[in-house]
Amino acid sequence: MAGSLLAGIPAAALLLWHSAYWHAGADLSTLPAPRRYWEDLAVAATRYLDGDGEAERVSINSADGAELRLGFQRFLTRSAAEQGAPPWRFWRTIQVRPLLKGRRLMPRDIDDPGRAGLLTAGFRLLRGVSPFLPLWVGALVAAPVLAWTGWELARAGRTAAGLAFTLLLACSPYVIDSLSLPYSAVGFYVIALVAIVPLATYAVSAEVRDAGLAARALAAGLVFALCVLCRSGSLFLLPGYVLALAAGAGRLGARRAAAGTLASRVVPAAVLLAIFITPYALVRPPRHHEVWLGLWEGLGDFDRTKGHAWDDSVAREVLRRAGMGPPERYPVWENAPENEALFRRLVLTDVRSDPAWYAGILARRLWATLTQAKLRPWAPRDGVSIATRRSPSEGAIDTYYAMATPADRVGLGPWRCELPLIVLWGPMLLLILLYVRSWSIGPFRPLATRRGPALLVLACVALGALGLPVLFTTASGLETEAFVVVYFLGFAFLLDEGLRYRRAAGLPAG
């Protein structure tokens, strides 16, 4: 048991160290796409400073709100530079000048509130405003999730898999960059995806018990709720969690009734799902991020005939033609709630009028996600690492893929290596082939039975990871690349199987 508890600790520590090491040169004055970074920070800071709740409320969309946000950005950037505060010292606070106090910045209704909420809690804990804390909240949440993941895999008898999987995550520049991305809180989508692993690992284990599965359903539900608040796209991961809970309920039901009746499986599954979803139901915000505008633009990833494009300027032109054009100084999503009806009608009209066109897009999205086709170039061979867009409809897809280090790289300290895609998805494919071959040959079916739980865990994570890129769009890039988590897990399970085979065969360690 002690060894199991320690299985994920090295990866959690390495993740925090890489977060500090790889972002040691972060400069607040040159953060890429920093709008949401500074809006979340300013909202949290003014909320923290409004201790008595009597500060004047200022809308972030107003001229005063924009000036207040810029005031925080200029002051904290200058103060951090003057004090020489390194980015890794996220606990270092700066005394806010009096002119920035007395007003409370109210966030946009359509923005995810989670990161600002975490920052507010962090500022209260630190008793001051830290300009670098937004770079760290993702890593600080991810570290215990990695430790939990390693523990569950080790507890299930797959210590090698637990160590390998969590260390691969901690050595992934894509993961580290996503956790600290100024542009958005997409790192919480990655955290929610990883959190499927410990839940599914326990659910499919032979030692699964009612109380243990209920406790893990609640723990996973808390992680899921937090991640959805920080990144609403995490909702697309729900099928992966549901499959894991259903698998656990099925095992519990089969244990109670030899015949495994339908009621013995459905009732526990419903109870577990209720436990899991309760935390999110309690904190669910009244407003949410726009949906139909993103769906309309997202069809541009593979549409070439109906005018969809992953490009706000194209969407603005659609609004102008409909007599709903937003002011030039606003991005298209500024009036997203008002424009939702139009984009909903446009999307549904295109899908209903040509189902084969839509089915083709879904199929191409599935293939692009499973194979990570956008990352097929290999720099040592091709001179580039990301395939450039093939059509204007893909809009800013290349920009989104470049926001974080591509997912086909691993690193350790100053060393980094770009891997050919076959090195990433090859182990997962080999693991599946070994299972199929073992099951088809009678004497080897015990091997297939042993590998079955591992493949079910892999299926839970894959099902979750496919939701957003297939049903929404692959053009958002960062969530599409998150499928690399499935590759890492496949490699970890294959390594574990290899070590088990070596021990069973009595082969020497050397």
C-alpha positions as CSV (number, residue, x, y, z in Angstrom):
1,M,0.0,0.0,0.0
2,A,2.8,2.4,0.8
3,G,4.3,1.8,-2.6
4,S,1.0,2.5,-4.3
5,L,0.7,5.8,-2.4
6,L,4.0,6.9,-3.8
7,A,3.5,5.9,-7.4
8,G,2.2,9.2,-8.6
9,I,4.3,11.5,-6.4
10,P,7.4,11.6,-8.7
11,A,5.2,12.7,-11.6
12,A,3.4,15.3,-9.6
13,A,6.7,16.8,-8.4
14,L,8.2,16.6,-11.9
15,L,5.1,18.4,-13.4
16,L,5.5,21.3,-10.9
17,W,9.3,21.5,-11.6
18,H,8.7,21.5,-15.4
19,S,6.1,24.2,-15.0
20,A,8.7,26.3,-13.2
21,Y,11.6,25.4,-15.4
22,W,10.0,25.6,-18.8
23,H,8.3,28.9,-18.0
24,A,11.1,30.5,-16.1
25,G,11.4,33.2,-18.7
26,A,7.8,34.2,-18.7
27,D,7.3,37.9,-19.2
28,L,4.0,39.5,-18.2
29,S,4.5,42.2,-20.8
30,T,4.8,39.7,-23.7
31,L,2.3,37.0,-22.8
32,P,0.7,35.5,-26.0
33,A,-3.1,36.3,-26.4
34,P,-3.3,37.7,-22.8
35,R,-6.9,39.1,-22.7
36,R,-8.5,36.3,-20.7
37,Y,-5.4,36.1,-18.4
38,W,-5.7,39.7,-17.4
39,E,-9.5,39.7,-17.3
40,D,-9.5,36.7,-14.9
41,L,-6.8,38.3,-12.8
42,A,-8.5,41.7,-12.6
43,V,-11.9,40.2,-11.8
44,A,-10.3,38.0,-9.1
45,A,-8.2,40.9,-7.7
46,T,-11.1,43.4,-7.4
47,R,-13.3,40.6,-5.9
48,Y,-10.6,39.9,-3.3
49,L,-10.1,43.6,-2.6
50,D,-13.8,44.1,-2.1
51,G,-13.7,42.6,1.3
52,D,-16.8,44.4,2.6
53,G,-18.8,44.0,-0.6
54,E,-19.4,47.7,-1.0
55,A,-17.2,48.4,-4.0
56,E,-18.8,50.0,-7.1
57,R,-19.7,47.3,-9.7
58,V,-18.1,48.0,-13.1
59,S,-19.0,46.0,-16.2
60,I,-16.0,44.5,-18.0
61,N,-17.6,45.6,-21.3
62,S,-17.8,49.2,-20.3
63,A,-15.1,51.8,-21.0
64,D,-14.4,52.1,-17.2
65,G,-14.1,48.3,-17.0
66,A,-11.6,48.2,-19.8
67,E,-9.6,50.9,-18.2
68,L,-9.7,49.2,-14.9
69,R,-8.4,45.9,-16.4
70,L,-5.7,47.7,-18.3
71,G,-4.7,49.5,-15.1
72,F,-4.2,46.2,-13.3
73,Q,-2.2,44.9,-16.3
74,R,0.1,47.9,-16.5
75,F,0.6,48.2,-12.8
76,L,1.3,44.5,-12.0
77,T,3.5,44.1,-15.1
78,R,5.6,47.1,-14.1
79,S,5.7,46.2,-10.4
80,A,6.8,42.5,-11.1
81,A,9.6,43.8,-13.4
82,E,10.8,46.4,-10.8
83,Q,10.8,43.8,-8.0
84,G,12.4,41.2,-10.2
85,A,9.8,38.6,-9.1
86,P,10.5,35.3,-11.0
87,P,7.5,33.6,-12.5
88,W,7.9,30.4,-10.4
89,R,7.3,32.3,-7.2
90,F,3.6,32.3,-7.6
91,W,3.1,33.1,-3.9
92,R,4.9,36.5,-4.3
93,T,2.2,39.2,-3.9
94,I,2.3,42.8,-4.9
95,Q,0.6,45.6,-2.9
96,V,-2.1,47.1,-5.2
97,R,-2.1,50.9,-5.5
98,P,-5.0,52.8,-4.0
99,L,-6.3,54.0,-7.4
100,L,-7.2,50.5,-8.4
101,K,-9.3,49.9,-5.3
102,G,-12.9,50.7,-4.6
103,R,-14.3,49.2,-7.8
104,R,-15.3,45.6,-8.5
105,L,-15.0,44.3,-12.1
106,M,-17.9,42.2,-13.2
107,P,-17.0,39.4,-15.7
108,R,-18.6,38.6,-19.0
109,D,-21.7,36.5,-18.7
110,I,-20.4,34.1,-21.4
111,D,-16.9,33.6,-20.0
112,D,-16.2,30.5,-17.8
113,P,-15.9,31.7,-14.2
114,G,-13.8,29.0,-12.8
115,R,-10.3,30.4,-13.2
116,A,-11.2,33.7,-11.7
117,G,-12.8,31.9,-8.8
118,L,-9.7,29.9,-8.2
119,L,-7.6,33.0,-8.4
120,T,-9.8,34.8,-5.8
121,A,-9.4,31.9,-3.4
122,G,-5.6,31.9,-4.1
123,F,-5.4,35.6,-3.4
124,R,-7.3,35.2,-0.1
125,L,-5.0,32.4,0.9
126,L,-1.9,34.4,0.0
127,R,-3.4,37.6,1.5
128,G,-2.4,39.5,-1.6
129,V,-2.6,39.7,-5.4
130,S,0.0,37.6,-7.2
131,P,0.5,38.5,-10.9
132,F,1.9,35.0,-11.8
133,L,-0.7,32.9,-10.0
134,P,-2.8,32.5,-13.2
135,L,0.2,30.6,-14.8
136,W,0.1,28.2,-11.9
137,V,-3.5,27.3,-11.0
138,G,-3.7,24.6,-13.6
139,A,-0.5,22.9,-12.5
140,L,-1.5,23.1,-8.8
141,V,-4.8,21.4,-9.6
142,A,-3.1,18.8,-11.9
143,A,-0.5,17.7,-9.4
144,P,-2.9,15.9,-7.0
145,V,-4.8,14.4,-9.9
146,L,-1.6,12.9,-11.2
147,A,-0.8,11.6,-7.8
148,W,-4.3,10.0,-7.5
149,T,-3.9,8.5,-11.0
150,G,-0.6,6.9,-10.1
151,W,-2.0,5.5,-6.9
152,E,-5.0,3.9,-8.4
153,L,-3.0,2.2,-11.2
154,A,-0.5,0.9,-8.7
155,R,-3.3,-0.2,-6.3
156,A,-4.8,-2.2,-9.2
157,G,-1.4,-4.0,-9.6
158,R,-0.2,-1.9,-12.5
159,T,2.6,0.1,-10.9
160,A,4.7,0.3,-14.0
161,A,1.7,1.7,-16.0
162,G,1.1,4.2,-13.2
163,L,4.6,5.4,-13.2
164,A,5.0,5.5,-17.0
165,F,1.7,7.2,-17.7
166,T,2.0,10.0,-15.1
167,L,5.7,10.6,-16.0
168,L,4.8,10.9,-19.6
169,L,2.2,13.5,-18.7
170,A,4.7,15.4,-16.6
171,C,7.3,15.3,-19.4
172,S,4.8,16.5,-22.1
173,P,5.5,20.1,-23.1
174,Y,2.0,20.2,-24.5
175,V,0.5,19.3,-21.1
176,I,2.7,21.8,-19.3
177,D,1.9,24.6,-21.8
178,S,-1.8,23.9,-21.7
179,L,-1.9,24.1,-17.9
180,S,-0.4,27.6,-18.0
181,L,-1.9,29.0,-21.3
182,P,-2.7,32.7,-20.9
183,Y,-5.2,32.5,-23.8
184,S,-7.7,30.2,-22.0
185,A,-8.0,27.6,-19.2
186,V,-7.8,24.7,-21.6
187,G,-5.5,23.0,-19.2
188,F,-8.5,22.1,-17.1
189,Y,-9.9,20.1,-20.0
190,V,-6.7,18.1,-20.0
191,I,-7.0,17.6,-16.2
192,A,-10.6,16.4,-16.5
193,L,-9.6,14.0,-19.2
194,V,-6.8,12.5,-17.1
195,A,-9.2,12.2,-14.1
196,I,-11.2,9.6,-16.0
197,V,-8.2,7.2,-15.6
198,P,-8.2,6.7,-11.8
199,L,-12.0,6.4,-11.7
200,A,-12.1,3.9,-14.5
201,T,-9.1,2.0,-13.1
202,Y,-10.9,1.3,-9.8
203,A,-14.3,0.7,-11.5
204,V,-13.0,-2.2,-13.6
205,S,-10.8,-3.7,-10.9
206,A,-11.6,-7.0,-9.2
207,E,-11.6,-5.2,-5.8
208,V,-14.3,-2.7,-6.6
209,R,-16.7,-2.1,-3.7
210,D,-19.8,0.0,-3.3
211,A,-18.4,2.5,-0.9
212,G,-15.1,2.8,-2.7
213,L,-16.7,3.4,-6.1
214,A,-19.1,5.9,-4.6
215,A,-16.2,7.8,-2.9
216,R,-14.3,7.9,-6.2
217,A,-17.4,9.0,-8.1
218,L,-17.7,11.9,-5.8
219,A,-14.0,12.7,-6.0
220,A,-14.1,12.6,-9.8
221,G,-17.3,14.6,-9.8
222,L,-15.6,17.4,-7.8
223,V,-12.7,17.4,-10.3
224,F,-15.1,17.4,-13.2
225,A,-17.2,20.2,-11.8
226,L,-14.2,22.4,-11.2
227,C,-12.8,21.7,-14.7
228,V,-16.2,22.5,-16.4
229,L,-16.4,25.8,-14.5
230,C,-12.9,26.7,-15.7
231,R,-13.4,25.3,-19.3
232,S,-16.9,24.6,-20.3
233,G,-15.8,22.3,-23.1
234,S,-14.9,19.8,-20.5
235,L,-18.6,18.8,-20.5
236,F,-17.8,16.8,-23.7
237,L,-15.8,14.4,-21.6
238,L,-18.9,13.2,-19.7
239,P,-19.4,10.0,-21.9
240,G,-16.0,8.8,-20.7
241,Y,-17.0,9.2,-17.0
242,V,-20.4,7.6,-17.7
243,L,-18.8,4.5,-19.3
244,A,-16.5,4.1,-16.3
245,L,-19.3,4.4,-13.8
246,A,-21.4,1.9,-15.9
247,A,-18.5,-0.5,-15.9
248,G,-18.2,-0.3,-12.2
249,A,-21.9,-0.7,-11.6
250,G,-21.9,-3.7,-13.9
251,R,-19.2,-5.4,-11.8
252,L,-21.0,-4.6,-8.6
253,G,-24.3,-5.9,-10.1
254,A,-22.7,-9.1,-11.3
255,R,-21.3,-9.8,-7.9
256,R,-24.7,-9.4,-6.2
257,A,-26.6,-11.5,-8.7
258,A,-25.1,-14.4,-10.5
259,A,-27.3,-13.8,-13.5
260,G,-26.4,-10.1,-13.5
261,T,-30.0,-8.9,-13.9
262,L,-30.7,-5.6,-15.6
263,A,-32.0,-4.0,-12.4
264,S,-28.8,-5.0,-10.5
265,R,-26.8,-3.0,-13.0
266,V,-29.0,0.0,-13.8
267,V,-29.9,1.1,-10.3
268,P,-26.2,1.2,-9.0
269,A,-25.3,3.0,-12.3
270,A,-28.0,5.6,-11.7
271,V,-27.0,6.2,-8.1
272,L,-23.3,6.5,-9.0
273,L,-24.1,9.0,-11.8
274,A,-26.2,11.0,-9.4
275,I,-23.3,11.1,-6.9
276,F,-20.9,12.1,-9.7
277,I,-23.0,14.9,-11.2
278,T,-24.2,16.4,-7.9
279,P,-21.1,18.7,-7.5
280,Y,-21.6,20.2,-10.9
281,A,-25.3,20.6,-10.4
282,L,-24.7,22.6,-7.2
283,V,-22.2,25.0,-8.8
284,R,-23.5,25.2,-12.4
285,P,-23.5,28.8,-13.5
286,P,-26.7,30.4,-14.7
287,R,-25.1,31.5,-18.0
288,H,-22.7,29.6,-20.2
289,H,-20.4,30.1,-23.1
290,E,-21.9,30.5,-26.5
291,V,-22.5,27.2,-28.4
292,W,-24.0,27.7,-31.8
293,L,-21.6,30.3,-33.0
294,G,-18.8,27.9,-32.2
295,L,-20.6,25.0,-33.9
296,W,-21.2,27.1,-37.0
297,E,-17.5,28.2,-37.2
298,G,-16.3,24.8,-36.2
299,L,-17.8,23.1,-39.3
300,G,-15.1,25.0,-41.2
301,D,-12.6,22.3,-40.3
302,F,-13.9,20.1,-43.1
303,D,-16.7,22.0,-44.8
304,R,-15.8,23.2,-48.3
305,T,-19.2,23.9,-49.8
306,K,-21.5,25.7,-47.4
307,G,-19.4,28.7,-46.3
308,H,-18.5,27.7,-42.8
309,A,-15.1,28.9,-41.5
310,W,-13.2,28.9,-38.3
311,D,-12.8,32.6,-38.6
312,D,-14.6,35.4,-36.6
313,S,-14.4,37.8,-39.6
314,V,-16.4,35.3,-41.8
315,A,-19.0,35.0,-39.0
316,R,-19.2,38.8,-38.8
317,E,-20.0,38.9,-42.5
318,V,-22.8,36.4,-42.0
319,L,-24.2,38.6,-39.2
320,R,-24.0,41.7,-41.4
321,R,-25.9,39.9,-44.2
322,A,-28.6,39.0,-41.7
323,G,-28.8,42.6,-40.5
324,M,-27.2,41.8,-37.1
325,G,-23.6,42.9,-37.6
326,P,-21.7,43.8,-34.4
327,P,-19.7,47.0,-34.1
328,E,-16.3,46.7,-35.6
329,R,-14.6,47.3,-32.3
330,Y,-16.2,44.1,-30.8
331,P,-15.2,40.6,-31.6
332,V,-18.1,38.4,-32.9
333,W,-18.5,36.6,-29.6
334,E,-19.3,39.8,-27.8
335,N,-23.0,39.6,-28.7
336,A,-23.0,35.8,-28.8
337,P,-26.1,35.3,-26.7
338,E,-28.1,37.5,-29.1
339,N,-26.7,35.8,-32.2
340,E,-27.2,32.2,-31.0
341,A,-30.6,31.8,-32.6
342,L,-29.3,32.8,-36.0
343,F,-26.3,30.4,-35.9
344,R,-28.5,27.6,-34.5
345,R,-30.9,28.0,-37.4
346,L,-28.0,28.0,-40.0
347,V,-26.3,24.9,-38.5
348,L,-29.5,22.9,-38.3
349,T,-30.6,23.9,-41.8
350,D,-27.3,22.7,-43.3
351,V,-27.3,19.4,-41.3
352,R,-31.0,18.6,-42.1
353,S,-30.7,19.5,-45.8
354,D,-27.6,17.4,-46.3
355,P,-27.1,14.6,-43.7
356,A,-24.4,12.9,-45.8
357,W,-22.3,16.1,-45.8
358,Y,-22.5,16.3,-42.0
359,A,-21.8,12.5,-41.6
360,G,-18.7,13.0,-43.8
361,I,-17.4,15.8,-41.6
362,L,-17.9,13.7,-38.5
363,A,-16.0,10.8,-40.1
364,R,-13.1,13.0,-41.1
365,R,-13.0,14.5,-37.6
366,L,-12.9,11.1,-36.1
367,W,-10.0,10.1,-38.3
368,A,-8.2,13.4,-37.7
369,T,-8.4,12.9,-33.9
370,L,-7.6,9.2,-33.8
371,T,-4.5,9.7,-36.0
372,Q,-3.6,13.3,-35.0
373,A,-3.2,13.9,-38.8
374,K,-2.4,17.6,-38.3
375,L,0.8,16.6,-36.6
376,R,1.9,14.1,-39.3
377,P,4.9,16.2,-40.5
378,W,8.1,15.4,-38.6
379,A,10.5,18.2,-38.4
380,P,13.7,16.2,-38.8
381,R,12.3,14.8,-42.0
382,D,9.9,17.5,-43.3
383,G,11.3,20.7,-41.8
384,V,7.9,21.5,-40.2
385,S,5.9,20.0,-37.3
386,I,2.3,21.0,-38.1
387,A,0.6,20.5,-41.5
388,T,-0.6,23.9,-42.8
389,R,-4.2,24.5,-43.5
390,R,-5.5,23.3,-46.9
391,S,-8.5,25.6,-47.2
392,P,-9.5,29.1,-46.2
393,S,-12.4,27.5,-44.4
394,E,-10.0,26.2,-41.7
395,G,-9.4,29.8,-40.8
396,A,-7.2,30.2,-37.7
397,I,-6.6,26.5,-37.1
398,D,-2.8,26.8,-37.5
399,T,-2.8,29.5,-34.9
400,Y,-4.6,27.3,-32.4
401,Y,-2.3,24.4,-33.0
402,A,0.7,26.7,-32.3
403,M,-0.6,28.1,-29.0
404,A,1.1,25.3,-27.1
405,T,4.0,23.0,-27.9
406,P,2.7,20.3,-30.2
407,A,1.5,17.1,-28.5
408,D,4.0,14.9,-30.3
409,R,6.9,16.0,-28.2
410,V,8.4,14.9,-24.9
411,G,11.0,16.6,-22.8
412,L,13.0,16.5,-19.6
413,G,14.6,19.7,-18.4
414,P,16.5,21.3,-21.3
415,W,16.0,18.3,-23.5
416,R,13.1,17.9,-25.9
417,C,12.4,15.4,-28.7
418,E,9.7,15.4,-31.4
419,L,8.4,11.9,-31.9
420,P,7.1,10.4,-35.2
421,L,3.4,9.8,-34.8
422,I,3.8,6.0,-35.1
423,V,5.8,6.0,-31.9
424,L,2.8,7.6,-30.1
425,W,-0.1,5.6,-31.5
426,G,1.8,2.4,-32.3
427,P,1.9,1.0,-28.7
428,M,-1.9,1.6,-28.3
429,L,-2.5,-0.3,-31.6
430,L,-0.2,-3.1,-30.6
431,L,-2.0,-3.5,-27.2
432,I,-5.3,-3.8,-29.0
433,L,-3.9,-6.3,-31.5
434,L,-2.5,-8.4,-28.7
435,Y,-5.9,-8.5,-27.0
436,V,-7.7,-9.6,-30.2
437,R,-5.1,-12.3,-30.9
438,S,-5.2,-13.6,-27.4
439,W,-8.9,-13.8,-27.4
440,S,-9.0,-15.6,-30.7
441,I,-6.7,-18.4,-29.5
442,G,-8.2,-20.6,-26.8
443,P,-5.2,-21.3,-24.6
444,F,-4.3,-17.6,-24.5
445,R,-7.8,-16.3,-23.5
446,P,-6.7,-15.8,-19.9
447,L,-4.2,-13.2,-21.2
448,A,-7.1,-11.4,-23.0
449,T,-9.1,-11.5,-19.8
450,R,-6.3,-9.9,-18.0
451,R,-5.8,-7.2,-20.6
452,G,-9.6,-6.6,-20.9
453,P,-9.8,-4.1,-17.9
454,A,-6.8,-2.1,-19.3
455,L,-8.5,-1.8,-22.6
456,L,-11.8,-0.8,-20.9
457,V,-9.9,2.0,-19.1
458,L,-8.4,3.0,-22.4
459,A,-11.9,3.0,-24.0
460,C,-13.3,5.3,-21.3
461,V,-10.5,7.8,-21.9
462,A,-10.8,7.6,-25.7
463,L,-14.6,8.0,-25.6
464,G,-14.2,11.1,-23.5
465,A,-11.4,12.6,-25.7
466,L,-13.4,12.1,-28.9
467,G,-16.4,14.1,-27.8
468,L,-15.4,17.7,-28.4
469,P,-13.2,17.3,-31.5
470,V,-15.8,15.0,-33.3
471,L,-19.0,16.7,-32.2
472,F,-17.8,20.3,-32.0
473,T,-14.7,20.8,-34.1
474,T,-11.1,19.8,-34.6
475,A,-10.1,23.4,-35.5
476,S,-9.8,24.4,-31.8
477,G,-6.5,22.4,-31.9
478,L,-5.7,22.2,-28.3
479,E,-8.5,19.9,-27.3
480,T,-8.0,17.8,-30.4
481,E,-4.4,17.3,-29.4
482,A,-5.5,16.1,-25.9
483,F,-6.1,12.7,-27.5
484,V,-2.3,12.2,-26.9
485,V,-3.4,11.3,-23.3
486,V,-4.8,8.1,-24.8
487,Y,-1.6,7.4,-26.6
488,F,0.4,7.8,-23.4
489,L,-2.0,5.5,-21.6
490,G,-1.7,2.8,-24.3
491,F,2.1,3.0,-24.1
492,A,2.0,2.7,-20.3
493,F,-0.3,-0.4,-20.4
494,L,1.8,-2.1,-23.1
495,L,4.9,-1.5,-21.0
496,D,3.2,-3.0,-18.0
497,E,2.1,-6.0,-20.0
498,G,5.7,-6.5,-21.3
499,L,7.1,-6.4,-17.7
500,R,4.4,-8.9,-16.6
501,Y,5.3,-11.2,-19.4
502,R,9.0,-11.1,-18.6
503,R,8.4,-11.9,-15.0
504,A,6.0,-14.7,-15.9
505,A,8.5,-16.2,-18.3
506,G,11.3,-15.9,-15.8
507,L,13.4,-13.8,-18.1
508,P,16.4,-12.0,-16.6
509,A,16.0,-8.3,-15.9
510,G,19.1,-7.3,-17.9
